[in-house]
């Protein structure tokens, strides 16, 4: 019973998805603090000395008419940092563990498919061989 549960958990897609959600959620706060404390002030400094930083206010006096480019950059930085942390701290080690398990069980590694150039060269050689018959 425990062996079946272990195999269920070690299926690549399920574990990677679950871990990515949990770790991603945990790191969002950390990355948000980093971007709010370090990236946002840098963006605001580049955007000038106005109250809105790196943004454009379309209608003076209407705070809902602000195009905030700094927030977009902040969101992009947050996403990239979170994805990098999840990939390098969770996905890469998990894939290495999976490869070790497969090697121990004697499951052969999947071969990479041939590149387009290799396939075209093979087709060319086959056509030449047929033409020379």
VENDA-V880848 format. One record per backbone hydrogen bond with DSSP energy under -0.5 kcal/mol. CO is the residue of the C=O (numbers start at 1). NH is the residue of the N-H. If there is no record, write none. Layout:
# VENDA-V880848
{{CO,NH} {CO,NH}}
This chain:
# VENDA-V880848
{{1,5} {2,6} {3,7} {4,8} {5,9} {6,10} {8,11} {11,15} {12,16} {13,17} {14,18} {15,19} {16,20} {17,21} {18,22} {19,23} {20,24} {21,25} {22,26} {23,27} {24,28} {25,29} {26,30} {27,31} {28,32} {29,33} {30,34} {31,35} {32,36} {33,37} {34,38} {34,39} {35,40} {38,42} {39,43} {40,44} {41,45} {42,46} {43,47} {44,48} {45,48} {50,53} {53,55} {54,69} {54,70} {56,58} {56,67} {58,60} {59,62} {61,63} {62,65} {63,66} {65,58} {65,67} {66,68} {67,56} {67,69} {68,72} {69,73} {70,74} {71,75} {72,76} {73,77} {74,78} {75,79} {76,80} {77,81} {78,82} {79,83} {80,84} {81,85} {82,86} {83,87} {84,88} {85,89} {86,90} {86,91} {87,92} {90,94} {91,95} {92,96} {93,97} {94,98} {95,99} {96,100} {97,101} {98,102} {99,103} {100,104} {101,105} {102,106} {102,107} {103,106} {106,108} {115,119} {116,120} {117,121} {118,122} {119,123} {120,124} {121,125} {122,126} {123,127} {124,128} {125,129} {126,130} {127,131} {128,132} {130,133}}
